[in-house]
Structures are given as structure tokens and as C-alpha cells.
């Protein structure tokens, strides 16, 4: 009986220790976010306006598509996360690139899915989406989209789609080193060259991994494709550019004539729903090789 009580006490203490650790971790991340986030009043107001509109929609609304479309017309601006000497959680819905469009749409969607539609939770989800385990630091920012997929999959936010046998695929074997071989393009790395070794470590961790994608010339408009790729899926465009895994991301939208891409476009200089089909769009970009499909859960 004494041994049984001791066992119960030990089990209880272990559980309490784990709970305390998780509580302290969440407290640390909350304090870190409060100290290291950056936004304007316009951004917080815009987030709440979007939530107000969303609450007027049906509960089964496709939130990725809804919010992606609500952000159409926002100017395309690159490197909006590279404006500080130290890493901060930047909230900016006034200027978007392809990745920040997807991240903001996903953060807004997760808030609605979880009945947590307020600015504080939007910032919380954005931090978790953008940074490895939610740690706000440059080396923990998910620079490569494959890392982004893996981390957000571990959180239960997304899952990469596998493809049925009737959809043709090709295999991509990663060889990643673009950031460390192009450091002058990254202002924060220029200011902090000591971070380069950590980025190189994450690149080595990705190198050698393999993934299946749909080649761009095999994208089709048929029942199998429409069942496999859904409106609101995240499409990651694979690339032949040396050192990279993907070169562009956007949101899938089916039109009558086929699959289209909702994206922050450098060409159009704003967020647009591409007027041409994705297949035709990709034929105009020689380095784009195909698509990986990521489902929001």
C-alpha cells in the first residue's frame, strides 16, 4: 500500500512538473511576442474588420479562399520582414508578398476555425505559423517552404497532400543552400553574419529529402484533379533554381476553365486571382517545375 501511494505521488509530481514546464513555456512565448511584435493601428483595425465580415458568413465558409480574396488589391512588396536589425513579429496587411499573403490568410482562418477571432489570437497564430515552435528569432523563421510545411504539419495546421495513382508525379530531391550562398540579398544576415552558420545547419537538414510534386505540364482539369486539389489549398511551386525547394506560393482556386492561383504577384504588383489558368501561368515561368499541394486542416 505504501509503495502504491509513493507511485501515485511520483506520477502526480511528474504530471505537475510537465504542466509547470508547459505553462512557463507559454508564458515566455506570450511575453516574447508582446515585446517583439510590430504593427500599426491600421493593421489591427484591418484584422478586426476582416473578422467582422467573416462572422457574417456561414460556418462552413472556405476561410482560406474568403480571406485570400478579401486581400486582393493589396500592393505586392518584398522583404517586409527584413526591415529591422533584430527579429520582430511583423504584422503588415498593407503590403504583402507571396508567403506573407498565405501566412496572414492562414492565421485569419485558424482564428475563425477555433472561435478565437481577435487580434491577440491572430498574432499568436501568425507567430506559430511563421517561426519554428513559435520562437521569434531570425534563425527560427521558416525561410524555406519545406521547413514551413513540416513545422505547420507538426502543429496540426496543415498537411501535404499525397496524390492518387492516376495523377502523374515526379520526385524532387532537395539540395538547399540558397540563403547562405546569397547572403547579400538578406539584410538581416548582412547585419548579423554570425547567424549564417545556424541557417546553414537548417539547410543541411533539408538537403537530401525527397518530395513528390505534379509537373506543370501534367496539370489538368478533370475529376481526379478537382477531387485532389480543393479551393483554398496552398500551392507551393517547385523550382529548378539552384539551392531552392520552392520559388512561389499561393492559394488554389478552381474556375470553369481550370485551376487558377490566388497570389501576391510581383508582375501585377498586387494580390490577384490570376486571370489565366495555373498551367498557362507556369508555362511562362521557365524555372517553375510543378506544384506541391498543402491542405489546411
C-alpha positions in Angstrom: 0.0 0.0 0.0 2.8 2.4 0.8 4.6 1.6 -2.4 1.3 2.2 -4.3 0.9 5.6 -2.7 4.5 6.5 -3.4 3.9 5.5 -7.1 0.9 7.7 -7.3 2.7 10.6 -5.7 5.6 10.3 -8.1 3.2 10.1 -11.1 1.4 13.2 -9.8 4.6 15.1 -9.4 5.8 14.2 -12.9 2.5 15.5 -14.3 2.7 18.7 -12.3 6.3 19.2 -13.4 5.3 18.8 -17.1 2.3 21.1 -16.6 4.5 23.7 -15.0 7.1 23.5 -17.8 4.3 23.9 -20.4 2.8 26.9 -18.5 6.2 28.6 -18.2 7.0 28.0 -21.9 3.7 29.5 -22.9 4.2 32.4 -20.6 7.7 33.0 -22.0 6.3 32.9 -25.6 3.5 35.3 -24.7 5.9 37.8 -23.1 8.3 37.4 -26.0 5.5 38.1 -28.5 4.3 41.2 -26.6 7.8 42.6 -26.6 8.8 41.6 -30.1 5.7 42.3 -32.3 5.4 45.2 -34.6 2.2 46.6 -36.2 0.3 49.8 -36.9 -3.2 50.7 -35.7 -4.3 50.3 -39.3 -3.2 46.6 -39.2 -5.0 45.8 -36.0 -8.1 47.6 -37.3 -8.0 45.8 -40.6 -7.7 42.4 -38.9 -10.8 43.2 -36.8 -12.7 44.5 -39.9 -12.0 41.2 -41.6 -13.2 39.2 -38.6 -16.4 41.3 -38.5 -17.1 40.5 -42.2 -16.2 36.8 -41.6 -18.7 36.5 -38.8 -21.5 37.4 -41.2 -20.6 34.3 -43.3 -21.8 30.7 -43.0 -19.9 28.5 -40.6 -18.8 26.2 -43.4 -17.2 29.0 -45.4 -13.8 28.2 -47.0 -11.8 30.6 -44.9 -8.6 30.5 -46.9 -10.4 31.4 -50.0 -12.5 34.0 -48.3 -9.6 35.9 -46.6 -7.4 35.5 -49.7 -10.0 37.2 -51.8 -10.5 39.9 -49.2 -6.8 40.7 -49.5 -7.0 41.2 -53.3 -5.6 44.5 -54.4 -3.1 44.8 -51.5 0.2 46.0 -53.0 3.0 43.5 -53.6 6.1 44.5 -51.5 9.0 42.2 -51.0 11.2 41.9 -47.8 8.6 43.4 -45.4 10.0 41.1 -42.7 13.6 42.4 -43.2 13.1 46.0 -42.0 14.7 45.7 -38.5 18.1 44.9 -37.1 16.6 42.4 -34.7 13.8 40.0 -35.5 10.2 41.0 -34.6 6.8 39.5 -35.4 5.7 41.9 -38.1 2.0 42.3 -38.7 1.5 44.0 -42.1 -1.7 43.6 -44.1 -1.0 46.7 -46.1 1.9 45.2 -48.1 2.2 41.5 -48.9 4.5 39.1 -50.7 3.5 35.6 -51.8 4.4 34.0 -48.4 3.0 36.7 -46.1 -0.3 36.5 -48.0 -0.5 32.8 -47.3 0.6 33.3 -43.7 -1.9 36.0 -43.0 -4.8 34.2 -44.7 -3.9 31.1 -42.7 -3.7 32.9 -39.3 -7.1 34.6 -40.0 -8.6 31.2 -41.0 -7.3 29.4 -37.9 -8.8 32.2 -35.7 -12.2 31.6 -37.3 -11.9 27.8 -37.2 -11.1 27.9 -33.5 -13.6 30.6 -32.5 -10.8 32.9 -31.5 -11.4 35.8 -33.8 -9.5 38.7 -32.1 -6.2 40.5 -32.7 -4.3 38.9 -29.9 -5.0 35.3 -31.2 -4.3 36.4 -34.7 -0.8 37.5 -33.6 -0.4 34.2 -31.7 -1.3 32.1 -34.7 0.9 34.2 -37.0 3.8 33.6 -34.7 3.3 29.9 -34.6 2.9 29.7 -38.4 6.0 31.8 -39.2 8.5 30.6 -36.6 9.8 27.2 -35.6 8.0 26.3 -32.4 6.8 29.9 -32.2 10.3 31.2 -31.2 10.7 34.8 -32.6 14.2 34.8 -34.0 15.7 35.1 -37.4 17.2 31.6 -37.3 13.9 30.2 -36.3 11.9 31.9 -39.0 10.8 29.3 -41.5 12.7 30.6 -44.5 12.4 27.6 -46.8 8.8 26.5 -47.5 9.6 22.8 -47.0 10.5 23.7 -43.4 7.4 25.8 -43.2 5.2 22.8 -44.3 6.9 20.4 -41.8 6.6 22.8 -38.8 3.0 23.7 -39.6 2.2 20.0 -40.1 3.6 19.2 -36.6 1.3 21.9 -35.2 -1.7 20.3 -36.9 -2.4 23.3 -39.0 -1.7 21.8 -42.5 -0.9 18.5 -44.2 0.8 17.9 -47.5 -1.4 16.0 -49.9 -0.4 12.7 -51.4 -1.6 12.0 -54.9 -3.7 9.2 -56.3 -2.2 6.9 -58.9 -4.0 8.5 -61.8 -2.3 11.8 -61.2 1.2 11.9 -62.7 4.0 12.9 -60.3 7.8 13.5 -60.3 10.2 13.3 -57.4 12.1 16.4 -56.1 15.3 15.7 -54.2 16.4 18.8 -52.2 19.8 20.4 -52.3 19.4 23.5 -50.2 21.9 26.4 -49.8 20.4 29.4 -51.5 20.3 31.7 -48.5 23.9 31.0 -47.4 25.2 31.4 -50.9 23.3 34.7 -51.5 23.7 36.4 -48.1 23.9 40.0 -49.7 20.2 39.5 -50.6 19.3 39.2 -46.9 19.7 42.5 -44.9 19.5 40.9 -41.5 22.2 38.3 -42.4 24.4 41.1 -43.6 23.9 42.8 -40.2 24.4 39.6 -38.3 26.8 37.3 -40.2 27.1 35.1 -37.1 23.6 33.8 -37.8 24.8 32.2 -41.1 26.1 29.0 -39.5 22.6 28.3 -38.0 20.9 28.9 -41.3 23.5 26.6 -43.0 22.6 23.9 -40.4 18.9 24.1 -41.3 19.8 23.9 -45.0 21.8 20.7 -44.4 18.9 19.2 -42.5 16.7 19.7 -45.6 19.2 18.6 -48.2 18.6 15.0 -49.4 14.9 14.9 -48.5 12.6 13.9 -51.3 9.0 15.0 -52.2 6.5 14.3 -54.9 5.1 17.1 -57.0 2.8 17.4 -60.0 4.9 18.5 -63.1 3.5 21.8 -64.5 2.8 20.3 -68.0 0.7 17.5 -66.4 -1.7 19.8 -64.5 -5.2 19.0 -65.8 -8.8 19.9 -65.4 -10.6 16.6 -64.6 -12.5 14.9 -61.8 -9.4 13.4 -60.2 -7.6 16.8 -60.1 -10.7 18.6 -58.7 -11.0 15.9 -56.0 -7.3 16.0 -55.1 -6.8 19.8 -55.1 -9.5 21.8 -53.3 -10.3 25.5 -53.3 -8.3 27.1 -50.5 -5.4 24.6 -50.7 -1.9 26.1 -50.5 0.0 25.5 -53.7 3.8 25.6 -53.4 5.5 26.0 -56.8 8.7 23.9 -57.1 11.7 25.3 -59.0 14.8 24.4 -60.9 16.7 27.3 -59.4 19.8 26.1 -57.7 19.7 25.9 -53.9 15.9 26.3 -53.5 12.9 24.0 -52.9 10.1 26.3 -54.0 10.0 29.8 -55.5 6.4 30.9 -55.1 3.3 30.1 -53.1 -0.4 30.9 -53.5 -3.9 29.7 -52.9 -5.8 27.3 -55.2 -9.0 28.5 -56.9 -11.0 26.4 -59.4 -12.7 28.3 -62.3 -14.7 26.8 -65.1 -11.7 26.7 -67.3 -9.4 25.0 -64.8 -7.1 25.6 -61.8 -6.1 29.2 -61.0 -3.7 30.8 -58.5 -4.7 33.5 -55.9 -1.3 35.1 -55.1 0.7 38.2 -54.3 2.1 38.9 -57.7 5.4 40.6 -58.5 4.2 41.0 -62.1 0.8 42.6 -61.3 2.3 44.4 -58.3 -0.6 43.4 -56.0 -2.6 40.4 -54.7 -4.6 39.0 -57.6 -6.6 36.0 -58.7 -4.6 35.2 -61.8 -6.9 35.5 -64.9 -5.1 32.7 -66.7 -5.0 29.1 -65.6 -2.2 27.9 -63.4 -0.9 25.6 -66.1 -0.7 28.5 -68.6 0.8 30.8 -66.0 3.6 28.3 -65.2 4.5 27.8 -68.8 5.5 31.5 -68.8 8.0 30.9 -66.0 10.7 28.5 -67.2 12.2 27.8 -63.8 8.9 26.7 -62.3 8.7 22.9 -62.5 5.5 21.9 -60.8 3.3 22.1 -57.6 3.1 20.6 -54.2 -0.3 20.7 -52.5 -0.9 21.6 -48.9 -4.3 21.2 -47.2 -5.3 23.4 -44.4 -6.8 21.2 -41.7 
